[in-house]
Each structure stands twice: as structure tokens, then as C-alpha cells.
Amino acid sequence: MIRQSTQQVAVVGAGLGGLAAACTLAARGYQVTVFEQNTWSGGKAAVLEEEGFRFDMGPTILTLPSVLKRIFAEAKRPMEDYLDLVPLDPQWRCIFDDGEVLDLVANVDDMYRRINEFSDNPAAGHGYRKFLDYSAQLHEISERVFFWRSVGSIKDMFQAGELFDLRGLKDVLTLRMGRSVAGTVRSFIPDARVSQLVDHFTQYVGSSPDASPAVLCGIAHMQTQEGIWYPMGGTRAVPVALKKLASDLGVVFREGSSIEKINKASGKVVSVVTATGEVFTCDAVVSNADCVRMHEELLTTEDKSRFLSERGYEPACSGVVLYLGLKERYPQLLHHNFVFSRDPHEEFQAIYQQGVPAPDPTCYVCAPAVTEPGVAPPGGEALYILVHTPYLREGQDWSKMLPEYRQVILDKLKKSAGLTDIEDRIVYESALTPQSIQDRYRVLKGAIYGLASHGKFMGAFKPANRYAAVKGLYLAGGSAHPGPGMPMVMMSGWIAADSLDQDRVVEPVRRDTMAATL
């Protein structure tokens, strides 16, 4: 039986994190109202439908379905009643600069054989297997001390009492603090092309493998363990399902209603203010807004200064997305494809250090008609192409930069992936750039993945979900713990909701205890 509460919670933003928080809180009996500036819920997980084509506009890869199942379990509702998930294996097709192909499959023994057949280095397959063993250790540590709780630094893990014993010391050593993803991958896998494949697990968080901490190598095991899934109807089906669950639980949605301010009194949240000046009184707020922009736009100057002084926060990368409606499919494409750059170090140096588009980029290509033909007219394809770019830099005018970079992307696909006549097959086209991503989603400098995971010691840590400086304020979304990517963003919403619930449950106990001692 769902317990009822008189506590009123305002959720700012109906992205995946906000929706997950709303579902979890409503399942635990809270009164929840979600405010969303756009006229739709789901944030970047939006949809574009034109001329018989349907495109997922944002994320297209769903991993860790266990996170979704946990959210539905809060309400004791089977996820299968709301979503139809189809497993994809091979998970990716990897197309290298010279046109050679290696498919990533979930089964480790099968992948071992494929790598040994693909690579000239006899140690490559063995190295991949050893790497996944190490990745499994990192995943286990993450599940035990990092996920499903509000964590903003290694100090939070020590305070939780997880790293004080001998097991904790072993965990710290396993984390390889001070080592990067790229360095760790190459210490296991001697083949340059297979290493490039493995590097791209880190691209779920939009950060450079050369600058990201080794703990992110755990992503590889998460994916091979639970697989990659496609929700029929596209990844847009995920926020649609979460909104339906939330509505079934009594959540009120205020779409087209932007929040301009979070009010507090005596250090505690008391209300939010909409763009029309309406004051909505509440007991707590879960903010699904970008963390930096929340401080700049919704809180006081004092709160902003305190937050920004804690550490340097760098936006993750942005991107150019091409939505191409093709009149005819390409049989060499799987559902998910990576067309790799000729030199990953050149690519990452350009994007993350020089702040310019890579001259020879890696192109992620999603061809969903392979799994769901209805995304396009018969025989056609709703091709989604994402190329990572720097976050918005001063002086970059993407209205002028896009035509030239579009051609760079198409030329790359012609050369490496054999899409030689792609321009002849295009019957519909649209695009997003770093500028339009910033304008559409109000994210910091057009960053797709929130805050960068750079820093070999602290890069894995994002702002904690329980906001210490303002009582009753909780953070969700890709710029909060545990970070970006569909499952992590939804986990952040669950953690924010759980932290709020823990705090509300504890408070009356403390008051009763105090009264009994007076």
C-alpha cells in the first residue's frame, strides 16, 4: 500500500531525471508537481516527425534496463506494461578509417574470437577479456559505494563508512586513481583499433578518454552484462512511459511553465516562482536543470559563488546532429554504428583541448529502421548522425560553420562506411548544432552530457544529489551525480527522490526524540 504524505514537492524540469524523481516520490506518497519549460516532457529525449520519418532527437542507446525496472518497482508496476524493449546484439558495428569492420557483441568468448580474427596482435583478444574482468571489478565497486546514493566526492564515500576496512583499501587500489581511461585501456589491450573501440564506452559521458579517470572503465562491463536495448517507438518511448507512470500515480504536469526562481527562507526551500510570476509553495524541490545554470539563474548570487568556488566545473562536449531521411537504406549498417576517426588522439585533442571541431571525426550513426521499419517510409531510413564537437566557444558561429562541417561528416561516411551516394538518397534533412542545443534545452554552453568527467582523481564526481547549502533542494540530471547517459540520469532522479525521502523520514524521529528528552 502506498503511504500518503502532505509534503508538496516541485520538480523543476521534466527530463529523464525529473521524471524518474517524480515517479519515485509519487510512489512513496508525496504530492508532486512537475514544471517544464517546453511543451513536452522528456528533455533531450524528444522526437522529430517530418515527411513520414521519425527521429529520436537526443539519446538513442539504452543500457542498464535494471535502473528503469527499479523505478517501476517503486510503484509495484511491471515495466513491461509500459515499455516494449528489444535486445540488440551485435551492440555496435565498428567501422574503422580504412573501412574494416569489427562488430561488438555481448558474449565475451565470442568477442574474444572476433578480436583475434580481426587483429594482427595475438594478445588483443586476451587483453580484451582481462580488461572486462577489471571492468567487472569496477562495476561491483560502483554498485556498492557509488551508485544509488548521494555522492559528490570521495569524502562522501568515506563518510558512508565504505572505504575504511581492508576491503575498502583494496577498492581504492582497484580504482587506479590518477590513471586515465585511455592509459588503462591500453595497458590491457595492445591493438590500437580495438583500444579505440573500447575508448568509446567513455563517450556516453562526453569526455576525453585521455583525461577521464580509470573508474569509468566500469561502463564496459555494465553494457556487456545487461546489454543494449531498443524501446519500440524509439527512445522517446522511455519518457512517455515514465510520464504515464507518473500520471497514473497522481503527478501533476505543468508543461510550458518555466521556473525563474527558487525561493528560500532561513536556508530552506519554501517556493518556486514561474515565468508568469506565480508563486508555488512547496516543501522541497528536485531540480532537473543544468547545475551551473540553476545556480546562475534560479538561486542567489551567494549560492552561485559558493558552488563555483568548490571546484572548477567544465562543460562536457557538445555535438552536431544530422537527421537525414533517406529514400533507401544501406544494408551495411546495423542499428548502432561507429565510424571511427583516423587518429583518436588528434580527434580528442581538437575537441577537448583546442576547442575546435575535429578535422576527421568519429561519426555515430543510428539506423533504427533495421529494428523498427516504421520509422521511415517503406524501404527508407531515418538516419541519425552524431559527431562530438567542443562545447560552445566565444566567436563560434555555427550558422556559418555547419554547412562546411556537414560536408566533412558526409565525406567521412562516404570514405569509410561506403555511403558513397548518401546525398542522392536524402529526401529530408534537419540538424542540431551546439548553439541550437543550448537554445533548445538551456544547457551550459551547448553541452550534451552536462559536466565533463575530466580529472584523473575527481573526474568521476559530479555535484551531489542532496544539496547541502539549501535544505530541501535536491539535484537530478546529467550534470548531477552519477552523471550523464540515460540510465545514470534516471538513477540520479531516483537518488534525489530517495535522499529527499530519507530526510523527511528522519526529521520527525529527531523531533520526537528531542521532545522525549525535555
HELIX and SHEET records of a PDB file:
HELIX    1   1 LEU A   16  ALA A   27  1                                  12    
HELIX    2   2 PRO A   65  GLU A   74  1                                  10    
HELIX    3   3 MET A   79  ASP A   81  5                                   3    
HELIX    4   4 VAL A  108  PHE A  118  1                                  11    
HELIX    5   5 ALA A  124  ILE A  141  1                                  18    
HELIX    6   6 SER A  142  PHE A  146  3                                   5    
HELIX    7   7 ILE A  154  GLN A  159  1                                   6    
HELIX    8   8 LEU A  166  THR A  174  1                                   9    
HELIX    9   9 VAL A  181  PHE A  188  1                                   8    
HELIX   10  10 ALA A  192  ASP A  199  1                                   8    
HELIX   11  11 THR A  202  VAL A  205  5                                   4    
HELIX   12  12 ALA A  214  CYS A  217  5                                   4    
HELIX   13  13 GLY A  218  GLU A  226  1                                   9    
HELIX   14  14 ALA A  237  ASP A  248  1                                  12    
HELIX   15  15 CYS A  291  GLU A  297  1                                   7    
HELIX   16  16 THR A  301  GLU A  310  1                                  10    
HELIX   17  17 PRO A  344  PHE A  348  1                                   5    
HELIX   18  18 GLN A  349  GLN A  354  3                                   6    
HELIX   19  19 PRO A  368  VAL A  370  5                                   3    
HELIX   20  20 PRO A  373  VAL A  375  5                                   3    
HELIX   21  21 TRP A  398  ALA A  417  1                                  20    
HELIX   22  22 ILE A  422  ARG A  425  1                                   4    
HELIX   23  23 PRO A  434  TYR A  441  1                                   8    
HELIX   24  24 LEU A  444  GLY A  446  5                                   3    
HELIX   25  25 MET A  486  THR A  517  1                                  32    
SHEET    1   A 5 VAL A 252  GLU A 255  0                                        
SHEET    2   A 5 GLN A  31  GLU A  36  1                                        
SHEET    3   A 5 GLN A   8  VAL A  12  1                                        
SHEET    4   A 5 ALA A 284  SER A 287  1                                        
SHEET    5   A 5 LEU A 473  LEU A 475  1                                        
SHEET    1   B 2 VAL A  47  GLU A  50  0                                        
SHEET    2   B 2 PHE A  53  ASP A  56 -1                                        
SHEET    1   C 3 LEU A  62  THR A  63  0                                        
SHEET    2   C 3 ILE A 228  PRO A 231 -1                                        
SHEET    3   C 3 LEU A  85  LEU A  88 -1                                        
SHEET    1   D 7 VAL A 101  LEU A 104  0                                        
SHEET    2   D 7 TRP A  92  ILE A  95 -1                                        
SHEET    3   D 7 HIS A 336  VAL A 339  1                                        
SHEET    4   D 7 CYS A 363  CYS A 366 -1                                        
SHEET    5   D 7 GLU A 381  THR A 389 -1                                        
SHEET    6   D 7 SER A 318  LEU A 326 -1                                        
SHEET    7   D 7 ILE A 426  LEU A 432 -1                                        
SHEET    1   E 3 ILE A 259  ALA A 265  0                                        
SHEET    2   E 3 LYS A 268  THR A 274 -1                                        
SHEET    3   E 3 VAL A 279  THR A 281 -1                                        
END                                                                             
